[in-house]
Each structure stands twice: as C-alpha cells, then as structure tokens.
Amino acid sequence: MVESKLVELVVAGSNPVGHPIFKTQNPPVNKGENEFFAIFLPTFLDICLHFAYYLNMSTTTQTKPGNQPETKGENAPETVKNGNVIVKIYKRSRPTTLGAVRTIWEVADFTSGSRRMRSFSDFDKAKAEAKRIALLLSKGASTAAKLTNADAAEFGNSVAILRNAGITTSLQTVADRYAQMAKIVGEDKLIEAIKYFAYRNPTTREIRTVEQTGNELLELKRNRKASVRYTSDLKARLATIAKQFPRNVDQVTTTDLQKWFDGMDSAPRTIRNFRNTASALFKYAEARGYLARGENPVLATEKIKTKSASPIEIYTPGEISKLLAGAPASFKPIIAIQAFAGLRSAEVMRLDWSSVRLDRGHIEVTAQNAKTASRRIVPILPNLAAWLKDHVKTAGLVFETGNASTFNNRQHETATAAGVPWKANALRHSFISYRVAETQNVAQVALEAGNSPGMIFGHYRELVTAEDARTWFATMPKQPENVVEMPKAQAA
C-alpha cells in the first residue's frame, strides 16, 4: 500500500510529505509529546524519500530506454543490481586537451536523494562503487518497506511539528542528539534537563571572570568605608581565589571548591576563612545576576570545623604592672586601653584620639571600627584615665602607624622587656574577667566589651575574685621620684 502510493507520488513529481497518508486526524494532544517532537524526531523522512527514489529508479530501469535518454553513439549502460535496486554505469567518451579521446565510466548515485554522476577512469573501480551504492540503497529500501500507514501518519505529524518550531536540522542529526542526551539524563527527564540548562545559562546574563567579580566586590567594600585592615585581608584572599580559578564565575562548581579546600595544607581556621571569602564572592555574583539564584557553589561544600577554643588566658595584676612598665612611652596607652577598657587589638589600631573623650569619661568605638559593626560606649575608669592623661590628643590615630605587623612586633617586644610571656588576646580577656568580678553584672560588661552575655557568662564568669578585680583596676602609673603631690587646700 505505502510502496505503491510513494511510487505514484514520486513518478508524478509530487512531494510525498504533502500526501494524505502522511497526515493524521488525531495529532498528539499531550504538551510533553509536542515538546518532544519539536526537538527530536526519528529519521522516517529520509527513509521514505529514499525508498520512493529507489522504487522510481527500479521502475525506470525496467522500462524502455527512452525513459533514460542516452547521448547518441553511446553504448547501453552496465547495471549492478542488489535486490530491487539497480545502479547504472555509463560508458562515456571524452576529448583530451591534446585532441585525443579517452574513455570514462560514470556511476549514477541517488544516495543523497537526487542523481549525482561519479566519474572513474577504470571500469572495475566504477563497478565497485556501483556495488557499494546499490548496497546502501538496498538497505534503505528494506527499512522503508516495513513502514505501515500508521508509521507514515506519525511521521507526517512529526515533520509538521518540527517545521512549525523552525528547526531545520536534519532528522538524522536530531535523532542522534536525542539519543546522546537521553543516554546522559534519561529519556523521561530531557525536558526538565533542558529547562534547567536554560535557567542556568540565560542568554542575557553578564559574563564575569572570578577575578573581575573579586575586583568589583573589593571596590564595593572600599566605597562602603570598610576598614583598611579588612580590605587588605579581603584583597589577598580574593587574589588567591582568582588565581586558583581562572575562569568565569558561573563555571566554578561545588566540586571544584571542595577539592581546593580538601587540598589546602593550612590550619582549619585558615581554610574556614577562605571558605567565608569565597562564599561572599559568589553571593555578590548571585545578587548581580552573574550566577543564577540559589547557585552559590560554596553553600554545598563541607563546613570547616575548628578545634574548640583553648582555655581563656589572663594576666595577673602583677603581670600587667610589669607590661606597662616595660612598654615604650608611645605604647603604654595602647596596653592600658586594652587592659582597662577591653578593646580588641584591631579596634585599638583603628581608634582615633578624637574618640577618646577623657573629659566625658568614655571611649567611643564606632560601628566602622568595631568587630561586630555596632557602636558602643566604653567607660574610662579612674586608673585608665591616669594612664591616658599624659598622652591624650585631640585627633590622630592612637597607634600612629596603624600597621598590624608593627603592632604585633611591639606587643612581643613589650612582653620581652617586661619579662612576661605574651598571651594572645589576654589583655581583653583580663578586662572582661576582672570587670565581671567587680560589677557582678554580665549584661553590663557585655555592652562594654561588645560581646554577647552568653559568651561572657560561659567563658569569663568566676575566673577571678572580687579582690583580684579591685587590685587590677587599682593599677596606676608611678609618680616620678622628684614630684611631690601637694596636699589639697582646706576649705576656709
């Protein structure tokens, strides 16, 4: 049935695709099926068209020679047959440039759907090519012969869907791509996979490399007046990340980052800091459309655990006296502010004398300078006022260089001169411990120190006695030996 109709159509010069046998009264109504056909179709068109040509060729080769006119004086063509397929080999005479005549053989090739003549100077080679072509056409005809009316109708509907979608890719290429993708994600998840890919790769997305994104983030922090110490640390970490991932920011995966973190030969805290910086980088990229929403690759990496904090170390009243005595004159107010007001080292390095209000009895730690980004007021206790009165200025950095490396060196030099071991963060820890013992008010000390009450209650409570606290906050600078304090005048 299908064979006879195809032959009729091709011999008549009609387009088989437009024939009613390729149409269906009941096209697919399922949306998923329509999407499927709009992207992936079987190669029925090629098969049917080839089969029609093969049958046409077979019919014409068995009719009178007039159906395939030959040039006068040429011999009848040789034929090679495979099943119902016949391939013709024509013997031709052609003049040479020197005026002689040479013989060639031309093979009629219909494998592309239209006739092409292939020339050979040797008959055996021409015949071998004819056999190869006949075999190919015979295989195609065998496949096409198995098509039923239902197959042809399904094929016609599929072709219409493909053309309506504006897809011009050959059916064979479409089928090959479909097979590859189905093998990767599974046939039932193809549409979902394509939608996800389109979501992750929008055509309007701005492209940024990791390095470009890092530079933008750094510039943003500077414009928002982040501290020099913070931006310096951020710049160094971002540069390391950019060097590790020299690609677009949306091409870095969770696996890439996890492998990098796992391979770091660093302390857990260092690895955690790099993870935090990377998270900030990709969060910035996500907010500006360089990444799809919810695609920050850092979030799915393993959180870095650090060892439990070591026991709180503090100085005794005797040790603080030695440290203050051993400190250079310009560094004494630094030691005193940390020991008797509890400022962090980083906060002291950012502190300006304009925030040290000796006349009002407090130090203002601005939100910009505070670790917690929250402003707080710290009282200047009587012994701290005594240590500051000879050094206070109207403006300028309390620690003039503002350099972290120099600050750390000065701390260790002071400890060496005093004959006291340097204990990291012990000045601040000492203030909190002695202040809690003195006031018995955790909430008050939390406000003064810029910490949470829970942190103070869990780490600093009952480390020292009230008597130790009174001695600590009674530590005063020594009067010079040649200075005699005058008695206060009596009221008249």
C-alpha positions as a printed Julia matrix, in Angstrom:
492×3 Matrix{Float64}:
  0.0    0.0     0.0
  2.63   2.54    1.1
  5.06   1.42   -1.61
  2.58   1.87   -4.44
  1.46   5.31   -3.24
  5.03   6.53   -2.8
  5.91   5.39   -6.29
  2.86   7.14   -7.71
  3.77  10.35   -6.0
  7.44  10.42   -6.96
  6.88   9.38  -10.57
  4.24  12.11  -10.8
  6.75  14.64   -9.46
  4.77  15.22   -6.25
  6.08  15.83   -2.76
  5.32  12.71   -0.67
  5.15  14.68    2.55
  2.05  16.54    1.44
  0.08  13.37    0.67
 -2.85  12.45    2.99
 -1.16   9.24    4.09
  1.35  11.37    5.97
 -1.38  13.22    7.89
 -3.31  12.15   10.95
 -6.77  13.01   12.16
 -5.67  12.63   15.79
 -2.41  14.5    16.41
 -0.83  14.22   19.85
 -2.51  16.48   22.37
 -0.13  15.95   25.23
  2.07  19.03   25.72
  5.06  16.93   26.68
  4.76  14.92   23.48
  4.61  18.1    21.38
  7.75  19.41   23.06
  9.38  16.07   22.44
  8.55  16.07   18.7
  9.59  19.69   18.34
 13.13  18.72   19.35
 13.67  15.08   18.5
 12.24  13.1    15.54
 13.08   9.72   14.0
 14.62   9.56   10.54
 11.41   8.43    8.8
 11.55  11.26    6.23
 14.95  10.25    4.89
 13.92   6.63    4.76
 10.66   7.29    2.96
 12.11   9.69    0.44
 14.98   7.34   -0.33
 12.61   4.43   -0.71
 10.49   6.42   -3.13
 13.52   7.27   -5.22
 14.68   3.67   -5.17
 11.32   2.4    -6.4
 11.25   5.08   -9.07
 14.75   4.09  -10.22
 13.79   0.42  -10.26
 10.72   1.19  -12.36
 12.56   3.36  -14.86
 15.43   0.93  -15.31
 12.99  -1.77  -16.32
 11.14   0.4   -18.86
 12.15   1.29  -22.34
 15.44   3.08  -22.82
 13.57   6.21  -23.81
 12.77   6.86  -20.14
 16.51   7.49  -19.52
 17.75   9.1   -22.75
 21.32   8.42  -23.71
 23.56  10.51  -25.91
 23.65   9.32  -29.44
 26.53   6.97  -30.17
 26.98   5.81  -26.55
 26.56   2.14  -25.55
 23.72   0.98  -23.29
 24.71   1.31  -19.6
 26.01  -1.52  -17.47
 23.87  -2.28  -14.43
 24.57  -3.5   -10.91
 21.62  -4.94   -9.02
 21.04  -5.55   -5.31
 17.53  -6.72   -4.5
 15.13  -4.31   -6.19
 17.78  -1.64   -6.55
 19.63  -1.14   -9.84
 22.59   1.21  -10.26
 23.68   2.17  -13.78
 27.25   2.57  -15.07
 27.57   4.71  -18.21
 30.47   4.48  -20.62
 31.42   7.9   -21.99
 33.95   9.22  -24.48
 35.61  12.5   -23.66
 38.15  14.54  -25.69
 41.51  15.34  -24.12
 43.36  18.65  -24.34
 45.69  17.14  -26.94
 42.81  16.25  -29.25
 42.69  12.53  -28.41
 39.67  10.67  -27.0
 39.56   8.96  -23.61
 37.02   6.59  -22.11
 35.46   7.12  -18.66
 32.71   5.39  -16.68
 30.1    7.32  -14.73
 28.04   5.84  -11.89
 24.57   7.21  -11.11
 24.39   7.89   -7.35
 20.97   8.52   -5.75
 22.02   8.16   -2.1
 21.6   11.89   -1.46
 18.05  11.95   -2.84
 18.95  13.38   -6.25
 21.09  11.99   -9.06
 24.83  12.66   -8.99
 27.26  11.24  -11.53
 30.57   9.91  -10.2
 33.37   9.54  -12.79
 36.07   6.85  -12.93
 38.83   6.17  -15.43
 38.81   2.46  -14.54
 35.73   0.25  -15.08
 36.49  -2.04  -12.11
 36.59   0.92   -9.78
 33.34   2.23  -11.21
 31.7   -1.16  -10.72
 32.94  -1.42   -7.13
 31.42   2.0    -6.39
 28.15   0.94   -8.04
 28.0   -2.14   -5.82
 28.58  -0.01   -2.73
 25.82   2.41   -3.72
 23.41  -0.42   -4.53
 24.04  -1.98   -1.12
 23.34   1.31    0.68
 20.16   1.94   -1.29
 19.01  -1.63   -0.77
 19.33  -1.31    3.0
 17.33   1.9     2.94
 14.64   0.36    0.81
 14.38  -2.61    3.16
 13.76  -0.31    6.1
 11.25   1.83    4.23
  9.34  -1.23    3.04
  8.49  -2.07    6.66
  6.66   1.24    7.24
  2.94   0.9     7.93
  0.27   3.51    7.27
  0.32   4.38   10.98
  4.1    4.86   10.82
  3.75   7.16    7.83
  0.97   9.16    9.51
  3.02   9.58   12.68
  5.97  10.66   10.59
  3.95  13.32    8.78
  2.7   14.81   12.03
  6.22  14.83   13.43
  7.56  16.67   10.4
  4.87  19.33   10.81
  5.8   19.87   14.49
  9.47  20.15   13.59
  8.84  22.67   10.81
  6.45  24.74   12.94
  9.19  25.04   15.56
 11.52  26.47   12.91
 14.0   23.6    13.23
 15.94  22.97   10.02
 18.43  20.4    11.36
 18.3   17.07    9.54
 16.19  14.38   11.14
 19.15  12.06   11.44
 21.15  14.68   13.37
 18.19  15.42   15.63
 17.71  11.72   16.38
 21.42  11.29   17.1
 21.44  14.2    19.54
 18.31  12.94   21.22
 19.88   9.53   21.74
 23.01  11.08   23.28
 21.05  13.28   25.69
 18.66  10.51   26.67
 21.65   8.34   27.49
 23.05  11.05   29.8
 19.96  12.15   31.77
 17.31   9.56   30.96
 14.54   9.83   28.4
 11.89  10.94   30.9
 13.98  13.88   32.17
 15.03  15.52   28.9
 12.59  18.45   29.0
 13.39  19.07   32.67
 17.12  19.0    31.92
 16.75  21.46   29.03
 14.71  23.87   31.16
 17.29  23.69   33.94
 20.11  24.35   31.46
 18.26  27.38   30.08
 17.71  28.64   33.64
 21.41  28.28   34.47
 22.54  29.79   31.17
 20.26  32.71   30.26
 21.1   34.47   27.01
 21.07  37.87   28.76
 23.5   37.0    31.59
 26.5   39.28   32.01
 29.75  37.34   31.85
 32.33  37.93   34.59
 35.51  36.06   35.49
 36.29  35.19   39.08
 38.98  37.87   39.07
 36.63  40.57   37.71
 33.96  39.68   40.26
 36.52  39.82   43.07
 37.7   43.27   41.97
 34.11  44.53   41.94
 33.47  43.16   45.42
 36.65  44.76   46.77
 35.75  48.12   45.24
 32.26  47.9    46.77
 33.71  47.28   50.25
 36.05  50.26   49.87
 33.19  52.5    48.76
 31.23  51.4    51.82
 34.13  52.5    54.0
 35.29  49.08   55.2
 38.45  49.27   57.29
 41.86  49.19   55.68
 42.74  46.08   57.62
 39.62  44.26   56.39
 40.04  45.31   52.75
 43.72  44.37   52.77
 42.9   40.89   54.03
 39.99  40.6    51.56
 42.2   41.67   48.64
 44.8   39.0    49.43
 42.22  36.21   49.75
 40.33  37.21   46.61
 43.59  37.25   44.64
 44.32  33.69   45.82
 40.84  32.52   44.78
 41.13  34.19   41.35
 44.49  32.52   40.76
 43.03  29.14   41.73
 40.02  29.54   39.4
 40.99  31.44   36.2
 37.55  31.11   34.58
 34.09  32.65   34.5
 32.43  32.86   37.89
 29.45  30.76   36.74
 31.77  27.92   35.72
 33.09  27.2    39.22
 31.35  24.19   40.75
 30.89  22.9    44.28
 33.18  20.0    43.42
 35.92  22.41   42.27
 35.78  24.32   45.55
 35.58  21.22   47.75
 38.68  19.74   46.09
 40.52  23.01   46.68
 39.53  23.18   50.35
 40.44  19.5    50.86
 43.87  20.02   49.31
 44.83  23.04   51.43
 47.82  22.45   53.67
 46.65  25.02   56.23
 45.1   25.28   59.65
 41.33  24.7    59.83
 40.73  28.34   60.72
 42.63  29.49   57.6
 40.6   27.15   55.39
 37.39  28.39   57.01
 38.39  32.0    56.33
 38.95  31.22   52.63
 35.59  29.45   52.5
 33.9   32.51   54.01
 35.58  34.81   51.48
 34.59  32.54   48.59
 31.02  32.49   49.86
 30.94  36.3    49.95
 32.35  36.41   46.41
 29.71  34.1    44.93
 26.94  35.73   46.97
 27.93  39.05   45.37
 27.89  37.41   41.9
 24.49  35.85   42.56
 22.95  39.18   43.63
 24.12  40.85   40.42
 22.99  38.18   38.0
 26.37  36.66   37.22
 25.03  33.44   38.77
 21.52  32.01   38.82
 19.62  32.49   42.08
 20.37  29.73   44.57
 23.51  28.63   42.72
 26.21  29.78   45.15
 28.56  26.76   44.88
 30.12  27.36   48.31
 26.92  26.64   50.23
 27.0   22.92   49.43
 30.66  22.49   50.43
 31.56  20.96   53.77
 31.67  23.41   56.65
 35.14  23.66   58.16
 35.28  22.71   61.81
 37.9   24.28   64.03
 39.23  22.96   67.29
 37.49  24.01   70.46
 38.78  27.26   71.85
 41.65  26.9    74.28
 41.06  27.95   77.91
 40.89  31.7    78.49
 44.29  33.15   79.43
 44.54  36.29   81.55
 47.24  38.33   83.21
 47.6   38.81   86.94
 47.69  42.3    88.48
 51.43  41.86   88.97
 51.97  40.95   85.28
 50.02  43.94   83.97
 52.17  46.25   86.11
 55.3   44.76   84.53
 53.89  45.06   80.99
 53.02  48.72   81.48
 56.43  49.39   82.95
 58.22  47.62   80.07
 56.2   49.26   77.26
 57.67  52.17   75.31
 56.09  55.51   76.24
 54.05  55.68   73.0
 52.77  52.12   73.51
 51.71  52.5    77.17
 48.26  53.94   76.3
 47.71  51.01   73.9
 48.38  48.46   76.64
 46.25  50.44   79.11
 43.23  50.76   76.79
 43.23  47.02   76.11
 43.73  46.07   79.77
 41.34  48.56   81.39
 38.74  49.17   78.64
 38.79  45.8    76.88
 39.18  46.97   73.28
 40.3   44.37   70.75
 43.69  44.77   69.09
 42.07  45.59   65.72
 39.81  48.18   67.39
 42.77  49.87   69.06
 44.65  50.02   65.73
 41.67  51.86   64.18
 41.0   54.06   67.21
 41.38  57.82   66.81
 42.16  60.15   69.72
 39.04  62.13   68.87
 37.02  59.12   70.1
 38.84  59.08   73.45
 36.74  61.56   75.42
 38.68  61.92   78.65
 36.57  64.97   79.52
 33.37  62.91   79.27
 34.81  59.77   80.76
 34.29  57.36   77.85
 35.75  55.89   74.65
 33.5   55.66   71.6
 34.06  52.56   69.47
 32.37  53.44   66.19
 30.47  50.85   64.12
 33.09  51.2    61.42
 35.88  50.25   63.82
 34.04  47.62   65.86
 34.35  43.92   65.01
 30.59  43.48   65.39
 29.83  46.61   63.29
 27.9   48.02   66.27
 28.74  51.29   68.02
 29.42  51.08   71.75
 30.49  53.35   74.59
 33.17  52.1    76.97
 33.69  53.92   80.31
 37.13  55.3    81.11
 37.74  54.0    84.62
 39.88  56.08   87.04
 43.1   54.09   86.61
 42.77  54.2    82.78
 42.31  57.98   82.94
 45.57  58.19   84.88
 47.42  56.21   82.2
 45.99  58.34   79.38
 46.2   61.87   80.72
 49.8   62.47   79.62
 49.21  61.06   76.11
 45.74  62.17   75.03
 45.47  64.28   71.87
 42.63  65.98   70.06
 42.95  63.85   66.92
 45.1   61.26   65.14
 45.47  57.52   65.44
 46.19  56.26   68.93
 48.59  53.73   67.36
 50.25  56.01   64.87
 51.44  53.52   62.25
 48.16  51.61   62.02
 50.14  48.62   60.75
 49.17  45.18   62.08
 52.64  43.69   61.68
 54.27  46.56   63.56
 51.57  46.33   66.23
 52.24  42.63   66.83
 56.0   43.2    66.95
 55.55  45.99   69.5
 53.43  43.73   71.71
 56.07  40.99   71.78
 58.87  43.5    72.34
 56.96  44.86   75.32
 56.46  41.37   76.77
 60.15  40.58   76.32
 61.2   43.81   78.05
 58.79  43.1    80.92
 59.92  39.5    81.31
 56.32  38.33   80.9
 55.15  35.79   78.29
 52.89  37.33   75.66
 49.41  35.76   75.73
 47.18  36.26   72.7
 44.1   38.41   73.48
 44.87  38.12   77.19
 44.59  41.89   77.86
 40.97  41.95   76.66
 40.22  38.64   78.4
 41.65  40.05   81.6
 39.48  43.19   81.44
 36.29  41.16   80.94
 37.16  38.69   83.69
 38.05  41.33   86.28
 35.16  43.6    85.25
 32.6   40.79   85.72
 34.07  40.02   89.15
 33.93  43.7    90.07
 30.41  44.54   88.85
 28.71  41.11   89.08
 26.73  42.29   86.02
 27.26  40.19   82.9
 24.86  42.24   80.75
 26.68  45.48   81.56
 30.09  44.02   80.77
 28.71  42.53   77.51
 27.72  46.03   76.39
 31.1   47.49   77.34
 33.08  44.71   75.65
 30.92  44.33   72.55
 30.18  40.67   73.27
 27.09  38.62   73.95
 26.07  37.9    77.55
 26.09  34.2    76.71
 29.7   34.34   75.58
 30.78  36.19   78.71
 28.78  34.01   81.07
 30.17  30.83   79.51
 33.83  31.85   79.31
 34.67  34.56   81.84
 32.5   34.08   84.91
 34.22  33.11   88.18
 37.76  33.16   86.72
 38.93  35.72   89.28
 37.83  37.03   92.67
 36.43  40.44   93.55
 39.63  41.17   95.5
 41.73  40.43   92.4
 39.47  42.79   90.43
 39.99  45.64   92.89
 43.77  45.18   92.62
 43.62  45.07   88.79
 41.69  48.32   88.44
 43.88  49.98   91.06
 46.98  49.62   88.88
 48.23  53.19   88.45
 51.26  54.8    86.86
 54.09  55.53   89.29
 54.77  59.12   90.18
 58.27  60.37   89.31
 60.55  60.44   92.36
 61.18  64.16   92.08
 57.49  65.03   92.12
 55.76  65.63   95.44
 51.99  65.66   95.46
 50.73  68.76   97.25
 48.0   68.33   99.87
 44.58  69.6    98.9
 43.71  73.05  100.21
 41.39  73.11  103.19
 38.1   74.89  102.87
 38.05  78.29  104.61
